[in-house]
């Protein structure tokens, strides 16, 4: 059922699709209430964004209608350091943002992290 719903929404001319990945969509208007439920295989409304920037797969940020920052940066753990304005600046050709984070490596054979 989930696949049918996702394909229906991703190819539906009644919605403007801003971003999608394997388990989420960002569209321009509310979904029909019969498509939103906590049941397995249906869509769940997580938040409503009043502003957002989508740069690429798993790289986006937005501000909810309650003023909360939502940020997703693939491979970067401290998303609170990357705001909407940071991603907006990256829309300019030649711009960049340098991020640093600590990455832990585990070695199962040595039992270490």
MMTF fields as JSON, N, C-alpha, C and O atoms, coordinates in Angstrom:
{
  "mmtfVersion": "1.0.0",
  "mmtfProducer": "UNKNOWN",
  "numBonds": 451,
  "numAtoms": 452,
  "numGroups": 113,
  "numChains": 1,
  "numModels": 1,
  "chainsPerModel": [1],
  "groupsPerChain": [113],
  "chainIdList": ["A"],
  "bondAtomList": [4, 2, 8, 6, 12, 10, 16, 14, 20, 18, 24, 22, 28, 26, 32, 30, 36, 34, 40, 38, 44, 42, 48, 46, 52, 50, 56, 54, 60, 58, 64, 62, 68, 66, 72, 70, 76, 74, 80, 78, 84, 82, 88, 86, 92, 90, 96, 94, 100, 98, 104, 102, 108, 106, 112, 110, 116, 114, 120, 118, 124, 122, 128, 126, 132, 130, 136, 134, 140, 138, 144, 142, 148, 146, 152, 150, 156, 154, 160, 158, 164, 162, 168, 166, 172, 170, 176, 174, 180, 178, 184, 182, 188, 186, 192, 190, 196, 194, 200, 198, 204, 202, 208, 206, 212, 210, 216, 214, 220, 218, 224, 222, 228, 226, 232, 230, 236, 234, 240, 238, 244, 242, 248, 246, 252, 250, 256, 254, 260, 258, 264, 262, 268, 266, 272, 270, 276, 274, 280, 278, 284, 282, 288, 286, 292, 290, 296, 294, 300, 298, 304, 302, 308, 306, 312, 310, 316, 314, 320, 318, 324, 322, 328, 326, 332, 330, 336, 334, 340, 338, 344, 342, 348, 346, 352, 350, 356, 354, 360, 358, 364, 362, 368, 366, 372, 370, 376, 374, 380, 378, 384, 382, 388, 386, 392, 390, 396, 394, 400, 398, 404, 402, 408, 406, 412, 410, 416, 414, 420, 418, 424, 422, 428, 426, 432, 430, 436, 434, 440, 438, 444, 442, 448, 446],
  "bondOrderList": [1, 1, 1, 1, 1, 1, 1, 1, 1, 1, 1, 1, 1, 1, 1, 1, 1, 1, 1, 1, 1, 1, 1, 1, 1, 1, 1, 1, 1, 1, 1, 1, 1, 1, 1, 1, 1, 1, 1, 1, 1, 1, 1, 1, 1, 1, 1, 1, 1, 1, 1, 1, 1, 1, 1, 1, 1, 1, 1, 1, 1, 1, 1, 1, 1, 1, 1, 1, 1, 1, 1, 1, 1, 1, 1, 1, 1, 1, 1, 1, 1, 1, 1, 1, 1, 1, 1, 1, 1, 1, 1, 1, 1, 1, 1, 1, 1, 1, 1, 1, 1, 1, 1, 1, 1, 1, 1, 1, 1, 1, 1, 1],
  "groupList": [{"groupName": "UNK", "atomNameList": ["N", "CA", "C", "O"], "elementList": ["N", "C", "C", "O"], "formalChargeList": [0, 0, 0, 0], "bondAtomList": [1, 0, 2, 1, 3, 2], "bondOrderList": [1, 1, 2], "singleLetterCode": "X", "chemCompType": "L-PEPTIDE LINKING"}],
  "groupTypeList": [0, 0, 0, 0, 0, 0, 0, 0, 0, 0, 0, 0, 0, 0, 0, 0, 0, 0, 0, 0, 0, 0, 0, 0, 0, 0, 0, 0, 0, 0, 0, 0, 0, 0, 0, 0, 0, 0, 0, 0, 0, 0, 0, 0, 0, 0, 0, 0, 0, 0, 0, 0, 0, 0, 0, 0, 0, 0, 0, 0, 0, 0, 0, 0, 0, 0, 0, 0, 0, 0, 0, 0, 0, 0, 0, 0, 0, 0, 0, 0, 0, 0, 0, 0, 0, 0, 0, 0, 0, 0, 0, 0, 0, 0, 0, 0, 0, 0, 0, 0, 0, 0, 0, 0, 0, 0, 0, 0, 0, 0, 0, 0, 0],
  "groupIdList": [1, 2, 3, 4, 5, 6, 7, 8, 9, 10, 11, 12, 13, 14, 15, 16, 17, 18, 19, 20, 21, 22, 23, 24, 25, 26, 27, 28, 29, 30, 31, 32, 33, 34, 35, 36, 37, 38, 39, 40, 41, 42, 43, 44, 45, 46, 47, 48, 49, 50, 51, 52, 53, 54, 55, 56, 57, 58, 59, 60, 61, 62, 63, 64, 65, 66, 67, 68, 69, 70, 71, 72, 73, 74, 75, 76, 77, 78, 79, 80, 81, 82, 83, 84, 85, 86, 87, 88, 89, 90, 91, 92, 93, 94, 95, 96, 97, 98, 99, 100, 101, 102, 103, 104, 105, 106, 107, 108, 109, 110, 111, 112, 113],
  "secStructList": [7, 2, 2, 2, 2, 2, 2, 2, 2, 2, 6, 7, 6, 6, 1, 7, 3, 3, 3, 3, 3, 6, 6, 3, 3, 3, 3, 1, 1, 7, 7, 7, 4, 4, 4, 5, 7, 1, 1, 6, 6, 1, 5, 7, 7, 7, 7, 7, 3, 3, 3, 3, 3, 3, 3, 3, 6, 6, 3, 3, 3, 3, 3, 3, 6, 6, 1, 7, 3, 3, 3, 3, 3, 6, 6, 7, 1, 7, 4, 4, 4, 7, 7, 2, 2, 2, 2, 2, 2, 6, 6, 1, 6, 6, 7, 7, 7, 7, 7, 7, 7, 7, 7, 7, 7, 7, 5, 6, 6, 6, 6, 5, 7],
  "xCoordList": [0.812, 0.0, 0.854, 0.53, 1.936, 2.802, 3.37, 3.446, 3.765, 4.323, 3.284, 3.599, 2.062, 0.996, 0.761, 0.628, 0.709, 0.489, 1.633, 1.392, 2.873, 4.02, 4.02, 4.231, 3.788, 3.764, 2.617, 2.77, 1.471, 0.321, 0.674, 0.325, 1.353, 1.685, 2.827, 2.822, 3.79, 4.95, 4.603, 5.282, 3.567, 3.179, 1.829, 1.237, 1.338, 0.022, 0.113, 0.82, -0.586, -0.515, -1.202, -1.071, -1.921, -2.588, -1.649, -2.019, -0.434, 0.557, 1.836, 2.222, 2.488, 3.852, 4.778, 4.73, 5.607, 6.542, 7.866, 8.518, 8.267, 9.516, 10.7, 11.811, 10.472, 11.563, 10.957, 9.84, 11.705, 11.289, 12.517, 13.543, 12.408, 13.393, 12.62, 11.423, 13.261, 12.616, 11.39, 10.487, 11.344, 10.226, 9.583, 8.902, 9.787, 9.183, 8.911, 9.519, 7.968, 7.685, 7.441, 6.963, 7.769, 7.477, 6.669, 7.167, 5.418, 4.516, 3.941, 4.132, 3.243, 2.807, 1.456, 1.082, 0.713, -0.578, -0.906, -0.295, -1.853, -2.18, -2.688, -3.352, -2.355, -2.87, -4.291, -4.719, -5.003, -6.325, -6.195, -5.276, -7.101, -7.029, -7.076, -6.571, -7.667, -7.726, -6.372, -6.221, -5.394, -4.053, -3.097, -2.002, -3.493, -2.62, -3.119, -4.238, -2.279, -2.598, -1.299, -0.285, -1.319, -0.142, -0.047, 0.89, -1.013, -0.995, 0.144, 0.5, 0.704, 1.785, 1.335, 0.251, 2.162, 1.865, 1.196, 0.947, 0.904, 0.28, 1.239, 2.305, 0.853, 1.672, 1.417, 0.32, 2.444, 2.33, 2.795, 3.876, 1.979, 2.367, 3.325, 2.943, 4.563, 5.561, 5.637, 5.751, 5.578, 5.593, 5.163, 5.164, 4.799, 4.455, 5.542, 5.827, 6.145, 7.218, 6.68, 5.908, 7.09, 6.701, 7.788, 7.53, 9.008, 10.107, 11.09, 11.292, 11.695, 12.626, 13.572, 13.265, 14.733, 15.727, 16.086, 16.401, 16.039, 16.409, 17.57, 17.402, 18.757, 19.937, 20.202, 20.714, 19.869, 20.132, 19.621, 18.982, 19.9, 19.439, 19.942, 21.144, 19.001, 19.259, 20.049, 20.8, 19.866, 20.474, 19.397, 19.123, 18.792, 17.756, 17.589, 18.042, 16.929, 16.593, 15.303, 14.981, 14.572, 13.326, 12.92, 13.441, 11.986, 11.42, 9.958, 9.199, 9.571, 8.192, 7.28, 7.741, 5.992, 5.028, 5.055, 4.428, 5.783, 5.979, 7.338, 7.682, 8.122, 9.42, 10.574, 11.68, 10.356, 11.408, 12.24, 11.697, 13.571, 14.467, 14.482, 14.673, 14.282, 14.422, 15.579, 15.551, 16.602, 17.786, 18.241, 18.302, 18.559, 19.062, 20.263, 20.152, 21.397, 22.63, 23.215, 23.701, 23.171, 23.644, 25.075, 25.967, 25.294, 26.624, 27.095, 28.185, 26.31, 26.706, 25.833, 24.606, 26.452, 25.687, 25.082, 23.967, 25.757, 25.244, 24.52, 25.064, 23.292, 22.519, 22.131, 21.767, 22.204, 21.815, 22.763, 22.419, 23.949, 24.914, 24.655, 25.319, 23.696, 23.405, 21.961, 21.029, 21.791, 20.457, 19.998, 20.702, 18.808, 18.215, 19.056, 19.253, 19.551, 20.359, 21.676, 22.185, 22.231, 23.461, 23.232, 24.049, 22.13, 21.848, 21.452, 21.749, 20.783, 20.399, 21.638, 21.648, 22.676, 23.919, 24.573, 25.262, 24.365, 24.973, 24.295, 24.777, 23.205, 22.557, 23.336, 23.102, 24.255, 25.075, 26.258, 26.976, 26.452, 27.539, 28.882, 29.173, 29.689, 31.013, 31.051, 32.135, 29.901, 29.896, 30.119, 29.901, 30.551, 30.763, 30.608, 30.653, 30.428, 30.367, 31.192, 31.009, 32.085, 32.944, 32.375, 32.098, 32.205, 31.685, 32.683, 33.335, 32.793, 33.662, 32.84, 31.999, 33.091, 32.463, 33.357, 34.223, 33.133, 33.905, 33.219, 32.014, 33.978, 33.437, 34.13, 35.357, 33.321, 33.844, 33.926, 33.044, 34.995, 35.163, 35.23, 35.88, 34.58, 34.636, 35.353, 35.245, 36.081, 36.798, 36.301, 36.68, 35.464, 34.853, 35.899, 35.814, 36.882, 37.884, 38.776, 39.232, 39.016, 39.816, 38.949, 39.458, 37.643, 36.737, 36.937, 36.863, 37.191, 37.454, 36.592, 36.051, 36.484, 35.801, 36.78, 36.443],
  "yCoordList": [-1.198, 0.0, 1.261, 2.221, 1.276, 2.451, 2.827, 4.008, 1.844, 2.119, 2.781, 3.725, 2.3, 2.876, 4.331, 5.194, 4.605, 5.975, 6.877, 7.973, 6.438, 7.273, 7.565, 8.709, 6.551, 6.783, 7.71, 8.573, 7.538, 8.401, 9.853, 10.754, 10.083, 11.444, 12.026, 13.217, 11.21, 11.719, 12.063, 12.878, 11.458, 11.707, 12.402, 12.408, 12.98, 13.596, 15.062, 15.851, 15.433, 16.815, 17.82, 19.027, 17.35, 18.251, 18.781, 19.679, 18.235, 18.663, 19.085, 18.488, 20.102, 20.427, 19.715, 19.954, 18.856, 18.065, 18.81, 19.032, 19.199, 19.939, 19.023, 19.304, 17.926, 17.016, 15.664, 15.584, 14.624, 13.283, 12.411, 12.626, 11.433, 10.357, 9.079, 9.018, 8.072, 6.771, 6.749, 5.937, 7.623, 7.539, 8.884, 9.015, 9.875, 11.171, 11.951, 11.721, 12.886, 13.809, 15.191, 15.315, 16.201, 17.58, 18.151, 18.274, 18.499, 18.994, 20.347, 20.784, 20.994, 22.373, 22.555, 23.688, 21.48, 21.639, 20.392, 19.342, 20.501, 19.356, 18.153, 18.284, 16.99, 15.734, 15.516, 16.088, 14.697, 14.276, 13.53, 12.731, 13.787, 13.182, 11.656, 11.009, 11.068, 9.607, 8.987, 7.768, 9.791, 9.285, 9.418, 8.858, 10.147, 10.394, 9.607, 9.81, 8.713, 7.917, 7.352, 7.332, 6.899, 6.26, 4.785, 4.104, 4.28, 2.885, 2.62, 3.475, 1.431, 1.018, 1.083, 0.611, 1.664, 1.741, 3.029, 3.218, 3.91, 5.181, 6.319, 6.113, 7.5, 8.679, 9.195, 9.05, 9.796, 10.413, 11.859, 12.122, 12.78, 14.182, 14.464, 14.375, 14.803, 15.075, 16.554, 16.919, 17.405, 18.838, 19.578, 19.028, 20.832, 21.74, 22.803, 23.441, 22.99, 23.976, 25.254, 25.216, 26.386, 27.671, 28.188, 29.059, 27.646, 28.001, 26.831, 26.176, 26.568, 25.434, 25.612, 26.305, 24.968, 24.895, 23.42, 22.748, 22.921, 21.544, 21.594, 22.031, 21.148, 21.226, 19.933, 19.969, 18.811, 17.533, 16.418, 16.664, 15.179, 14.046, 14.133, 14.203, 14.124, 14.157, 15.389, 15.336, 16.495, 17.776, 18.852, 19.361, 19.188, 20.21, 20.81, 20.253, 21.958, 22.612, 23.384, 23.82, 23.545, 24.281, 24.795, 24.363, 25.721, 26.278, 25.854, 26.094, 25.218, 24.776, 25.958, 27.068, 25.71, 26.77, 27.176, 28.164, 26.415, 26.773, 27.424, 27.722, 27.648, 28.296, 27.363, 27.834, 26.055, 25.074, 24.812, 24.663, 24.757, 24.427, 22.922, 22.156, 22.505, 21.107, 21.091, 21.798, 20.285, 20.255, 18.822, 18.053, 18.459, 17.115, 17.261, 17.786, 16.794, 16.825, 15.419, 14.992, 14.717, 13.335, 13.228, 13.922, 12.358, 12.107, 13.09, 12.922, 14.109, 15.115, 14.975, 15.009, 14.818, 14.497, 15.704, 15.6, 16.838, 17.997, 18.94, 19.961, 18.581, 19.338, 20.723, 21.587, 20.945, 22.246, 23.361, 24.538, 23.005, 24.008, 24.472, 25.388, 23.846, 24.199, 24.667, 23.877, 25.954, 26.533, 26.781, 26.505, 27.306, 27.616, 28.624, 28.473, 29.645, 30.669, 30.088, 30.525, 29.1, 28.445, 27.754, 27.872, 27.038, 26.338, 27.316, 27.096, 28.391, 29.4, 30.029, 30.293, 30.265, 30.824, 29.867, 30.302, 28.569, 27.58, 27.524, 26.837, 28.226, 28.308, 29.205, 29.171, 30.003, 30.891, 30.117, 29.442, 30.215, 29.512, 29.87, 31.043, 28.859, 29.052, 29.136, 29.179, 29.16, 29.257, 27.872, 26.842, 27.878, 26.617, 26.841, 27.972, 25.762, 25.786, 24.615, 23.484, 24.884, 23.846, 23.401, 24.227, 22.101, 21.529, 20.53, 19.8, 20.504, 19.525, 18.752, 19.317, 17.472, 16.671, 15.49, 15.099, 14.936, 13.791, 12.518, 12.344, 11.654, 10.385, 9.259, 9.202, 8.376, 7.24, 6.024, 5.786, 5.259, 4.022, 2.865, 2.966, 1.799, 0.64, -0.496, -0.671, -1.255, -2.41, -3.606, -3.776, -4.417, -5.533, -6.568, -7.137, -6.811, -7.829, -7.414, -8.259, -6.107, -5.611, -5.189, -4.916, -5.135, -4.718, -3.276, -2.946, -2.41, -1.023, -0.075, -0.433, 1.155, 2.222, 3.384, 4.419],
  "zCoordList": [0.0, 0.0, 0.0, -0.698, 0.767, 0.853, -0.508, -0.845, -1.281, -2.602, -3.492, -4.216, -3.445, -4.258, -3.866, -4.734, -2.572, -2.108, -2.544, -3.05, -2.359, -2.738, -4.229, -4.633, -5.053, -6.495, -6.867, -7.732, -6.22, -6.47, -6.152, -6.914, -5.049, -4.644, -5.461, -5.773, -5.805, -6.549, -7.99, -8.613, -8.516, -9.906, -10.03, -11.11, -8.954, -8.944, -9.399, -8.774, -10.466, -10.946, -10.014, -10.216, -9.011, -8.066, -6.992, -6.236, -6.917, -5.92, -6.624, -7.629, -6.104, -6.521, -5.565, -4.358, -6.08, -5.282, -5.208, -6.228, -3.984, -3.803, -3.544, -3.993, -2.821, -2.458, -2.096, -1.587, -2.364, -1.969, -1.788, -2.432, -0.916, -0.844, -0.564, -0.845, -0.027, 0.084, 0.991, 0.785, 1.986, 2.934, 3.254, 4.271, 2.406, 2.697, 1.42, 0.374, 1.549, 0.458, 1.063, 2.19, 0.311, 0.676, -0.476, -1.595, -0.197, -1.227, -0.803, 0.332, -1.715, -1.5, -0.819, -0.514, -0.572, 0.097, 0.912, 0.711, 1.817, 2.682, 1.897, 0.869, 2.415, 1.86, 2.339, 3.341, 1.624, 2.053, 3.385, 3.562, 4.309, 5.646, 5.608, 6.525, 4.573, 4.499, 4.131, 4.215, 3.728, 3.427, 4.611, 4.581, 5.647, 6.796, 8.001, 8.472, 8.488, 9.67, 10.224, 9.527, 11.451, 12.034, 11.661, 12.076, 10.878, 10.468, 9.494, 8.683, 9.587, 8.703, 7.244, 6.902, 6.398, 4.982, 4.543, 3.352, 5.472, 5.131, 5.44, 6.02, 5.05, 5.296, 6.713, 7.252, 7.301, 8.619, 8.472, 7.944, 8.938, 8.877, 10.025, 11.192, 9.7, 10.734, 11.059, 12.229, 10.062, 10.299, 9.035, 7.933, 9.232, 8.143, 8.112, 9.125, 6.946, 6.804, 6.189, 5.231, 6.744, 6.149, 5.205, 4.375, 5.334, 4.447, 4.426, 5.448, 3.285, 3.188, 2.013, 1.042, 2.124, 1.048, 0.894, 1.876, -0.336, -0.647, -1.621, -2.759, -1.19, -2.054, -2.808, -3.927, -2.229, -2.865, -1.991, -0.968, -2.39, -1.592, -0.143, 0.114, 0.775, 2.218, 2.671, 3.645, 1.949, 2.331, 2.212, 1.126, 3.355, 3.35, 4.737, 5.737, 4.77, 6.034, 5.834, 4.729, 6.928, 6.866, 8.233, 9.261, 8.221, 9.444, 9.495, 8.556, 10.607, 10.749, 11.011, 11.274, 10.938, 11.232, 12.706, 13.087, 13.541, 14.955, 15.204, 16.347, 14.127, 14.257, 14.567, 14.833, 14.543, 14.823, 13.569, 12.474, 13.739, 12.632, 12.422, 13.367, 11.185, 10.779, 9.799, 8.792, 10.086, 9.232, 9.039, 9.998, 7.812, 7.515, 6.59, 5.482, 7.058, 6.27, 6.331, 7.378, 5.241, 5.198, 5.707, 5.218, 6.69, 7.21, 8.257, 8.805, 8.553, 9.528, 10.757, 10.658, 11.911, 13.112, 13.807, 14.32, 13.85, 14.569, 13.615, 13.193, 13.287, 12.308, 12.808, 12.01, 14.11, 14.656, 14.203, 14.305, 13.705, 13.248, 11.819, 11.333, 11.148, 9.756, 9.69, 9.839, 9.465, 9.407, 7.994, 7.022, 7.909, 6.613, 5.845, 4.64, 6.522, 5.836, 5.323, 4.291, 6.042, 5.572, 4.237, 3.324, 4.124, 2.866, 1.77, 0.596, 2.153, 1.168, 0.523, -0.679, 1.32, 0.788, -0.198, -1.121, -0.011, -0.899, -2.27, -3.17, -2.429, -3.742, -4.699, -5.907, -4.172, -4.989, -5.551, -4.813, -6.833, -7.506, -6.875, -6.641, -6.605, -6.039, -4.527, -3.945, -3.873, -2.413, -1.788, -2.426, -0.546, 0.159, 1.658, 2.14, 2.371, 3.833, 4.321, 3.872, 5.225, 5.78, 7.123, 7.993, 7.284, 8.521, 9.083, 8.337, 10.391, 11.043, 12.06, 12.76, 12.129, 13.163, 13.506, 12.724, 14.673, 15.126, 14.658, 14.84, 14.071, 13.606, 14.356, 14.438, 14.894, 15.656, 14.749, 13.924, 14.913, 14.158, 15.142, 16.183, 14.824, 15.71, 15.003, 13.789, 15.789, 15.303, 16.119, 17.278, 15.514, 16.238, 16.65, 17.738, 15.787, 16.115, 17.298, 18.069, 17.424, 18.563, 19.736, 20.823, 19.519, 20.595, 20.997, 22.181, 20.029, 20.366, 19.543, 18.497, 20.059, 19.338, 19.219, 18.645]
}
